[in-house]
Amino acid sequence: AQSVAQPEDQVNVAEGNPLTVKCTYSVSGNPYLFWYVQYPNRGLQFLLKYITGDNLVKGSYGFEAEFNKSQTSFHLKKPSALVSDSALYFCAVSPFGGYNKLIFGAGTRLAVHP
Amino acid sequence: SAVISQKPSRDICQRGTSLTIQCQVDSQVTMMFWYRQQPGQSLTLIATANQGSEATYESGFVIDKFPISRPNLTFSTLTVSNMSPEDSSIYLCSATEENTEAFFGQGTRLTVV
């Protein structure tokens, strides 16, 4: 079965420290991979995507993600966390490639402490 | 990217009634989708709204419970029929333009009492 796993319900990090939010996936073929962020009482906002090419992709608000095909992972990273980064982060996969329906992970709540 | 407007933003409904949620995009889009986000959980795809034809439903979702329309390239509706408290969720409309990632509406927060 196709699935996306975010193994951490919550990630806590001090402001200024680097952060990593983990994501692994299990789909066949060459999926498109995405990260979205959800702030309270707001819809999902796109952060970044991987389609092909360089394994390190850069996105909005200083976030980046590293694609690892052998480990089927797509971890979200940021070199220096801000308190304003505190939100709910979702990893998503378009299992058949293309900009099509998405399978979402369970979400990881990021808490950045001053 | 285009902007999605969803109406209503929230509603409290009596069990056994139905609610229709509207999704309006400010430009023509390729695909439209409806997702459900149950309290404290992730997003689950309900269906793909197909323009001018029946929606394509995911496993566990049926047309009688969640009828969907998409009469043109910018508008879609989702109806939650014969509601029960288990239908209390956030319902999100999503769309894609040609060769762009999906974008989302603000969601409709539904509470069934």
Boltz contact constraints between the chains, C-beta under 6 A:
constraints:
  - contact:
      token1: [A, 43]
      token2: [B, 104]
      max_distance: 6.0
  - contact:
      token1: [A, 43]
      token2: [B, 105]
      max_distance: 6.0
  - contact:
      token1: [A, 43]
      token2: [B, 106]
      max_distance: 6.0
  - contact:
      token1: [A, 43]
      token2: [B, 107]
      max_distance: 6.0
  - contact:
      token1: [A, 44]
      token2: [B, 104]
      max_distance: 6.0
  - contact:
      token1: [A, 46]
      token2: [B, 101]
      max_distance: 6.0
  - contact:
      token1: [A, 49]
      token2: [B, 101]
      max_distance: 6.0
  - contact:
      token1: [A, 99]
      token2: [B, 96]
      max_distance: 6.0
  - contact:
      token1: [A, 101]
      token2: [B, 33]
      max_distance: 6.0
  - contact:
      token1: [A, 101]
      token2: [B, 45]
      max_distance: 6.0
  - contact:
      token1: [A, 101]
      token2: [B, 48]
      max_distance: 6.0
  - contact:
      token1: [A, 104]
      token2: [B, 42]
      max_distance: 6.0
  - contact:
      token1: [A, 104]
      token2: [B, 43]
      max_distance: 6.0
  - contact:
      token1: [A, 106]
      token2: [B, 42]
      max_distance: 6.0
  - contact:
      token1: [A, 107]
      token2: [B, 42]
      max_distance: 6.0
